[in-house]
Amino acid sequence: MAATKIQKRYLLAIEQGNYDIIPGKFYVRAFIKQYAEAVGLNPEQLFEEFRKDVPSTYNDEVSDKLSNIKPQRELPKPASKVLELLPTILIIGGILVVIAIIYVIVQAVNHDSGQKNNQAAPQQSESKYEVSKDSSLAKDQKKKEKASSDDQEKSSEKDDSSKDSSKDDEDVSLKATNTEGSTTTYEVSGAEEMELTISASQASWLRVRDESGKVLKMGELKDGESFKTDLTDLSQVDIRLGNASGIDIKVNDETLKYELDPKNTMTQNIVIVNKGKEKSS
């Protein structure tokens, strides 16, 4: 008893096979093992011989359950072969896809180059049949072109001269009608076509607006520069001058005479009212 340190009632229970009073299956097996070793028996051999009588521990139950589990069925040989060949099949498929893409790209490039060659072909064929510059046909063609150009220049000169003569024949009247502060109003009449010309003998800032307030010109007019606009279809033009002493204003060939001395009043507003063909009294 002292050798095993097991209570007497547990030893009696082991001898009688009454394992229910022992707390837990683990202690049953532990007590049997100590008891067997104390009397000189092989505990493992006892456990094997009385396997059905001695309670098993959790590990023994798990090992028994695992031994009872049936192994999974192996795949049939054809299926296993297909799985083995699957990587090779995927690689071959990828190579075929790449080849197909390259083929499509090459065909597209060849198609585009063929179209460009077809477009360039007519131009090359035309250049092969160019007429020689020294041939009689080329000389006749040049003569005709020169004659046509001369006729056009003569016709243009006639038109210009007729316009100039019509402007010269019409007398333009440009006179001041009112002056308030630095603003002078002028009326122009006597011609169907009127052209306003502003020339700078000195650099000057200016702004030109029509009757609706639309800006026709704004900025610096440098020495020697000029600004022209058609007054024919405009009823009124407002001109703002920063340096009136360096600005000359004309309507056709009629020069505007400043009512205010530009040397004393350099900044001026000039309003030109277009009376058209109507003659002013």
Secondary structure, 3 states (H helix, E strand, C coil): CCCCCCCHHHHHHHHHCCHHHCCCHHHHHHHHHHHHHHHCCCHHHHHHHCCCCCCCCHHHHHHHHHHHCCCCCCCCHHHHHHHHHHHHHHHHHHHHHHHHHHHHHHHHHHHHHHHHHHHHHHHHHHHHCCCCCCCHHHHHHHHHHHHHHHHHHHHHHHHHHHHHHHHHHCCCEEEEEEEECCEEEEEEECCCCCEEEEEECCCEEEEEEECCCCEEEEEEECCCCEEEEECCCCCEEEEEECCHHHEEEEECCEECCCCCCCCCCCCEEEEEEEEECCCCC
